[in-house]
């Protein structure tokens, strides 16, 4: 039997530039944040959210290579059609392994055994980005921030835009605040808690998923043992005292 993935998504749109992707069947999850200051960047986020599943399904190669190629293709398309620019943090779960790539300052977190770890690192400082889909940069530079994760039963992963995490004090959510939100009892409650806790006046998007190890199929139950019935007459099984 396959792994079980519980998913929660939560969004608060103030400017309409965020998009999220949650495709449990494909195991693909992502958040996108259209770059502020570039007109029409919500179109870049929308294009990336719609195109990523299609490309991951159609491209050939290993999962990490397909994910990187898909994001590079989307970046080229966004630039060609002048759709603006967008961050992208994507996670692809296949079996007991996850592959991720982050472009820009949307983030990926892991909660394992109650310990919160930030897997991605912001590419830029504050609200100034060094990298985004649609920026004129080589593919290798665009997808340089990537990783592979061996999943464990009970892992919780969170993908968030910077509307949740903040850029400058006092809007920045501290580690304790993030950990408290992500300690909620379900993926959906955790996603909602992240969006509620945010202080930045911006779109807020959170995708939270819980991964549970595949259960072992025990196979068909053995047939019950036959229960002998009462002996028939003539087999020495008459009533007591009979001859």
TIBA-295501 format. One record per residue: residue in three letters; x, y, z of N, C-alpha, C in turn. Coordinates in pm, whole numbers, padded with zeros to 5 digits, always signed. Layout:
ALAXYZXYZXYZ
...
END
This chain:
UNK+00083-00119+00000+00000+00000+00000+00087+00125+00000
UNK+00041+00234-00064+00118+00356-00073+00115+00435+00055
UNK+00207+00533+00062+00210+00622+00177+00082+00704+00183
UNK+00046+00745+00302-00070+00832+00319-00021+00975+00342
UNK-00077+01069+00268-00040+01209+00279-00164+01290+00316
UNK-00159+01357+00431-00267+01447+00471-00224+01589+00435
UNK-00310+01663+00367-00273+01794+00312-00366+01902+00366
UNK-00308+02016+00400-00385+02134+00436-00334+02255+00359
UNK-00424+02334+00303-00386+02457+00235-00464+02574+00292
UNK-00400+02689+00297-00466+02808+00348-00411+02930+00274
UNK-00500+03020+00234-00460+03138+00159-00536+03262+00207
UNK-00465+03373+00210-00528+03503+00229-00472+03593+00120
UNK-00556+03633+00027-00510+03713-00086-00544+03861-00064
UNK-00439+03941-00057-00456+04086-00047-00425+04155-00180
UNK-00328+04101-00254-00287+04159-00383-00308+04062-00499
UNK-00342+03938-00470-00368+03840-00576-00246+03788-00648
UNK-00128+03793-00584-00006+03750-00652+00042+03612-00611
UNK-00018+03552-00509+00021+03418-00465-00063+03311-00535
UNK+00000+03195-00554-00071+03077-00600-00013+02956-00526
UNK-00094+02850-00511-00043+02728-00450-00084+02609-00535
UNK-00012+02499-00519-00037+02375-00591-00035+02261-00490
UNK-00139+02179-00490-00143+02059-00406-00204+01948-00489
UNK-00120+01854-00531-00164+01742-00615-00120+01612-00545
UNK-00200+01563-00448-00159+01442-00375-00144+01320-00464
UNK-00221+01310-00570-00210+01195-00660-00073+01188-00725
UNK-00022+01303-00768+00112+01309-00827+00219+01320-00720
UNK+00181+01364-00600+00277+01386-00492+00349+01518-00505
UNK+00288+01614-00576+00354+01740-00608+00286+01855-00534
UNK+00369+01936-00467+00319+02048-00387+00410+02168-00411
UNK+00351+02289-00415+00433+02407-00443+00359+02533-00401
UNK+00439+02639-00379+00384+02773-00360+00459+02867-00453
UNK+00388+02969-00501+00443+03068-00593+00399+03207-00546
UNK+00489+03303-00558+00459+03440-00517+00506+03533-00627
UNK+00410+03593-00701+00446+03689-00804+00526+03805-00746
UNK+00634+03841-00816+00728+03939-00763+00666+04078-00766
UNK+00657+04141-00650+00606+04277-00640+00698+04374-00712
UNK+00640+04479-00768+00720+04577-00840+00734+04546-00988
UNK+00692+04425-01030+00691+04389-01172+00545+04370-01211
UNK+00496+04457-01296+00354+04457-01330+00309+04322-01385
UNK+00195+04276-01335+00134+04154-01389+00197+04025-01341
UNK+00275+04029-01233+00345+03908-01191+00252+03799-01139
UNK+00125+03833-01109+00031+03728-01074+00013+03630-01190
UNK+00037+03677-01313+00027+03589-01430+00141+03487-01430
UNK+00257+03527-01383+00370+03435-01373+00341+03325-01272
UNK+00287+03364-01156+00254+03266-01054+00146+03169-01104
UNK+00046+03222-01172-00061+03138-01226-00008+03042-01332
UNK+00076+03093-01419+00134+03009-01525+00217+02895-01466
UNK+00295+02926-01365+00380+02823-01302+00296+02718-01230
UNK+00193+02763-01158+00108+02667-01084+00035+02573-01178
UNK-00009+02624-01291-00080+02539-01388+00013+02448-01466
UNK+00133+02498-01496+00222+02424-01583+00308+02319-01517
UNK+00337+02335-01388+00431+02244-01323+00384+02098-01324
UNK+00259+02067-01288+00218+01925-01292+00227+01865-01431
UNK+00186+01941-01531+00190+01890-01669+00333+01857-01710
UNK+00426+01944-01680+00563+01920-01720+00626+01804-01642
UNK+00599+01796-01512+00655+01686-01433+00605+01551-01484
UNK+00483+01548-01532+00429+01422-01587+00490+01388-01723
UNK+00518+01488-01804+00558+01462-01942+00708+01450-01963
UNK+00788+01512-01879+00933+01508-01897+00990+01373-01858
UNK+01107+01342-01912+01175+01216-01883+01294+01242-01792
UNK+01340+01135-01726+01456+01146-01640+01423+01119-01494
UNK+01522+01139-01410+01503+01121-01267+01418+01234-01211
UNK+01350+01210-01098+01258+01312-01045+01322+01449-01025
UNK+01442+01454-00966+01506+01584-00943+01534+01655-01075
UNK+01578+01579-01176+01607+01637-01306+01480+01688-01373
UNK+01372+01612-01361+01245+01654-01421+01191+01779-01353
UNK+01203+01786-01221+01156+01903-01149+01237+02027-01188
UNK+01369+02011-01197+01454+02124-01236+01425+02168-01379
UNK+01410+02072-01469+01382+02106-01608+01246+02173-01622
UNK+01148+02126-01544+01015+02186-01549+01020+02332-01507
UNK+01090+02362-01398+01098+02500-01350+01176+02588-01447
UNK+01282+02533-01507+01358+02610-01605+01272+02640-01728
UNK+01193+02543-01770+01103+02564-01885+01000+02672-01853
UNK+00942+02665-01734+00843+02765-01694+00906+02905-01687
UNK+01029+02914-01638+01097+03043-01630+01115+03102-01769
UNK+01155+03017-01863+01174+03062-02000+01042+03109-02062
UNK+00935+03034-02037+00804+03070-02091+00755+03202-02031
UNK+00776+03219-01901+00733+03343-01835+00807+03463-01893
UNK+00939+03447-01916+01018+03556-01974+00976+03583-02118
UNK+00956+03478-02196+00920+03494-02338+00788+03567-02354
UNK+00691+03532-02271+00557+03592-02282+00541+03716-02193
UNK+00649+03760-02130+00651+03881-02050+00539+03880-01944
UNK+00541+03773-01866+00438+03756-01763+00483+03808-01627
UNK+00599+03869-01621+00651+03915-01493+00750+03815-01437
UNK+00741+03785-01308+00832+03691-01242+00765+03639-01116
UNK+00811+03522-01073+00752+03462-00953+00854+03376-00880
UNK+00841+03371-00748+00916+03272-00672+00854+03134-00697
UNK+00925+03030-00659+00872+02895-00669+00944+02806-00568
UNK+00868+02744-00482+00923+02641-00394+00837+02518-00414
UNK+00900+02411-00464+00825+02292-00505+00883+02168-00437
UNK+00794+02076-00403+00829+01951-00337+00757+01837-00408
UNK+00834+01735-00447+00778+01620-00518+00807+01494-00437
UNK+00701+01431-00388+00713+01311-00307+00682+01188-00391
UNK+00779+01097-00396+00761+00971-00468+00813+00859-00379
UNK+00724+00766-00343+00764+00660-00252+00800+00719-00117
UNK+00918+00686-00068+00962+00734+00063+01070+00841+00051
UNK+01073+00908-00064+01172+01012-00090+01102+01138-00140
UNK+01153+01254-00099+01104+01381-00150+01217+01458-00215
UNK+01189+01520-00327+01284+01608-00395+01228+01749-00394
UNK+01312+01849-00369+01263+01985-00363+01358+02082-00432
UNK+01301+02190-00480+01377+02301-00538+01310+02430-00492
UNK+01390+02529-00456+01338+02658-00415+01406+02769-00495
UNK+01325+02858-00552+01373+02971-00629+01311+03097-00569
UNK+01392+03185-00514+01339+03306-00453+01336+03296-00301
UNK+01231+03352-00240+01227+03356-00094+01104+03290-00033
UNK+01030+03213-00112+00931+03125-00049+01008+03010+00016
UNK+00953+02954+00121+01034+02863+00204+00973+02723+00218
UNK+01062+02629+00249+01023+02492+00281+01075+02458+00420
UNK+00984+02411+00507+01020+02371+00643+00989+02223+00664
UNK+01065+02162+00752+01041+02024+00795+01026+02022+00946
UNK+00921+01954+00994+00906+01927+01136+00922+01776+01154
UNK+01025+01738+01229+01052+01596+01254+01085+01579+01401
UNK+01011+01492+01466+01032+01470+01610+01027+01602+01687
UNK+00930+01688+01648+00905+01817+01713+01016+01919+01689
UNK+01112+01887+01602+01220+01980+01572+01192+02047+01438
UNK+01194+02181+01435+01165+02258+01314+01296+02291+01243
UNK+01302+02256+01113+01421+02282+01033+01379+02355+00905
UNK+01447+02464+00874+01424+02533+00747+01516+02472+00643
UNK+01458+02406+00543+01537+02338+00441+01587+02434+00334
UNK+01507+02529+00293+01547+02624+00190+01610+02747+00253
UNK+01675+02826+00170+01733+02953+00214+01688+03062+00119
UNK+01655+03179+00173+01609+03289+00089+01718+03329-00010
UNK+01678+03348-00134+01771+03397-00237+01745+03546-00255
UNK+01807+03622-00169+01786+03766-00165+01780+03811-00022
UNK+01753+03938-00003+01746+03994+00132+01627+04087+00140
UNK+01548+04070+00247+01428+04150+00259+01333+04120+00145
UNK+01291+04224+00074+01202+04203-00040+01274+04216-00174
UNK+01408+04209-00173+01487+04212-00295+01536+04072-00326
UNK+01502+04023-00445+01533+03885-00482+01652+03876-00576
UNK+01733+03771-00557+01842+03742-00649+01799+03646-00759
UNK+01689+03574-00735+01649+03470-00829+01498+03456-00828
UNK+01440+03431-00946+01296+03406-00959+01269+03351-01098
UNK+01161+03278-01113+01120+03234-01246+01086+03356-01329
UNK+01145+03366-01447+01125+03483-01531+01244+03577-01532
UNK+01336+03561-01434+01458+03640-01433+01554+03586-01540
UNK+01636+03671-01601+01732+03624-01702+01857+03563-01637
UNK+01848+03435-01601+01962+03368-01539+01972+03227-01596
UNK+02092+03170-01601+02109+03034-01655+02030+02932-01575
UNK+01990+02823-01642+01910+02720-01575+01981+02665-01452
UNK+02112+02643-01463+02187+02585-01351+02186+02678-01230
UNK+02189+02808-01254+02182+02903-01145+02042+02912-01088
UNK+01943+02905-01178+01804+02916-01137+01765+02807-01037
UNK+01810+02684-01064+01768+02570-00983+01881+02518-00894
UNK+01971+02608-00855+02087+02563-00776+02049+02521-00635
UNK+01937+02570-00583+01899+02537-00446+01799+02422-00448
UNK+01850+02303-00424+01765+02185-00431+01815+02081-00333
UNK+01730+01982-00306+01769+01880-00210+01684+01754-00224
UNK+01731+01652-00155+01664+01521-00151+01639+01487-00005
UNK+01521+01436+00026+01483+01412+00164+01432+01270+00180
UNK+01497+01194+00268+01447+01061+00304+01336+01081+00407
UNK+01215+01042+00372+01100+01068+00457+01091+00968+00571
UNK+01038+01015+00683+01014+00931+00799+00868+00943+00841
UNK+00819+00837+00900+00679+00835+00942+00650+00953+01034
UNK+00545+01028+01003+00507+01140+01085+00572+01272+01048
UNK+00655+01275+00943+00715+01401+00900+00605+01501+00862
UNK+00624+01625+00900+00537+01734+00857+00620+01832+00777
UNK+00572+01870+00658+00642+01964+00572+00552+02083+00545
UNK+00610+02201+00536+00533+02323+00512+00602+02407+00406
UNK+00524+02451+00308+00570+02543+00205+00494+02674+00225
UNK+00566+02785+00235+00501+02913+00265+00563+03024+00181
UNK+00481+03123+00146+00532+03244+00082+00578+03343+00188
UNK+00646+03449+00142+00702+03541+00240+00596+03628+00307
UNK+00472+03620+00259+00364+03686+00330+00341+03624+00467
UNK+00378+03499+00482+00369+03430+00611+00491+03461+00696
UNK+00609+03447+00640+00731+03457+00721+00776+03600+00745
UNK+00741+03694+00654+00779+03834+00672+00918+03864+00618
UNK+00943+03994+00591+01072+04039+00536+01153+04121+00635
UNK+01086+04207+00712+01154+04298+00804+01080+04296+00938
UNK+01152+04324+01049+01084+04340+01177+00986+04457+01169
UNK+00873+04453+01234+00826+04349+01326+00743+04240+01259
UNK+00746+04235+01124+00661+04139+01053+00719+03998+01050
UNK+00847+03982+01078+00910+03851+01069+00858+03758+01179
UNK+00814+03640+01140+00773+03539+01238+00897+03466+01289
UNK+00911+03462+01420+01025+03393+01478+01008+03242+01475
UNK+01117+03173+01505+01116+03027+01504+01010+02971+01598
UNK+00997+03032+01716+00900+02982+01813+00758+02998+01763
UNK+00730+03109+01695+00596+03132+01641+00564+03033+01529
UNK+00661+03009+01443+00640+02911+01336+00620+02772+01392
UNK+00702+02736+01491+00691+02603+01551+00557+02587+01621
UNK+00509+02691+01686+00380+02682+01755+00267+02660+01655
UNK+00269+02733+01544+00165+02715+01442+00170+02575+01383
UNK+00292+02525+01360+00307+02394+01297+00287+02279+01395
UNK+00268+02309+01523+00240+02203+01620+00091+02170+01626
UNK+00009+02235+01546-00134+02208+01543-00160+02062+01511
UNK-00277+02015+01551-00304+01871+01548-00324+01812+01409
UNK-00352+01895+01309-00371+01843+01174-00303+01935+01074
UNK-00280+01884+00953-00217+01965+00849-00301+02088+00816
UNK-00433+02072+00809-00518+02186+00778-00515+02292+00888
UNK-00522+02249+01012-00515+02345+01123-00380+02416+01126
UNK-00273+02344+01091-00141+02407+01088-00132+02511+00978
UNK-00186+02480+00861-00185+02578+00751-00264+02703+00790
UNK-00380+02682+00849-00461+02796+00894-00388+02878+01000
UNK-00319+02810+01091-00248+02879+01199-00134+02963+01145
UNK-00064+02915+01044+00044+02993+00984-00008+03122+00922
UNK-00117+03112+00849-00174+03230+00784-00226+03329+00888
UNK-00287+03278+00994-00337+03367+01100-00223+03436+01175
UNK-00113+03365+01194-00002+03421+01272+00075+03529+01195
UNK+00066+03528+01062+00143+03621+00980+00106+03766+01011
UNK+00205+03855+00998+00183+03997+01026+00208+04086+00904
UNK+00276+04034+00804+00305+04114+00685+00176+04141+00608
UNK+00159+04265+00562+00040+04302+00485+00062+04262+00339
UNK+00048+04133+00315+00076+04077+00182-00007+03950+00168
UNK-00011+03896+00047-00073+03765+00029-00003+03665+00120
UNK-00081+03575+00178-00027+03472+00267-00073+03336+00217
UNK+00022+03249+00194-00011+03116+00141+00071+03011+00215
UNK+00003+02905+00258+00070+02794+00328+00014+02662+00278
UNK+00104+02570+00248+00067+02432+00216+00140+02344+00317
UNK+00065+02267+00393+00122+02180+00496+00081+02036+00466
UNK+00175+01944+00477+00141+01804+00454+00209+01715+00557
UNK+00136+01613+00596+00187+01511+00688+00206+01383+00609
UNK+00322+01321+00627+00355+01199+00553+00361+01082+00650
UNK+00289+00975+00614+00285+00855+00698+00334+00736+00618
UNK+00423+00660+00678+00485+00546+00611+00381+00448+00560
UNK+00409+00387+00444+00314+00287+00393+00295+00173+00492
UNK+00173+00127+00503+00146+00013+00589+00173-00116+00512
UNK+00210-00218+00584+00240-00347+00522+00110-00423+00502
UNK+00087-00469+00381-00033-00547+00352-00011-00689+00402
UNK-00089-00734+00501-00066-00868+00557-00112-00980+00464
UNK-00179-00945+00354-00228-01050+00264-00360-01104+00314
UNK-00417-01198+00239-00547-01253+00277-00540-01329+00409
UNK-00645-01316+00487-00649-01387+00615-00662-01536+00590
UNK-00597-01619+00674-00608-01764+00654-00753-01811+00676
UNK-00790-01916+00602-00924-01971+00617-00940-02029+00756
UNK-01057-02013+00818-01076-02070+00953-01070-02221+00950
UNK-01016-02275+01058-01008-02423+01067-01147-02482+01070
UNK-01161-02601+01010-01291-02668+01008-01329-02713+01148
UNK-01455-02692+01185-01506-02735+01315-01585-02863+01295
UNK-01542-02975+01357-01616-03102+01336-01758-03093+01388
UNK-01851-03147+01310-01990-03150+01352-02018-03273+01435
UNK-02141-03290+01484-02175-03407+01565-02169-03533+01479
UNK-02123-03644+01535-02116-03770+01458-02255-03815+01417
UNK-02261-03874+01302-02389-03926+01254-02417-04062+01314
UNK-02544-04104+01318-02577-04236+01372-02501-04345+01298
UNK-02464-04447+01368-02388-04557+01307-02240-04538+01318
UNK-02197-04423+01373-02054-04400+01388-02014-04405+01535
UNK-02104-04469+01614-02071-04482+01757-02098-04355+01832
UNK-02180-04270+01775-02203-04144+01841-02347-04129+01883
UNK-02415-04236+01926-02554-04227+01967-02567-04156+02100
UNK-02691-04138+02146-02714-04074+02273-02658-04159+02387
UNK-02618-04099+02495-02565-04175+02608-02666-04278+02655
UNK-02620-04395+02680-02706-04500+02732-02772-04580+02623
UNK-02752-04538+02496-02816-04617+02387-02727-04732+02354
UNK-02781-04837+02292-02704-04955+02257-02674-04957+02109
END
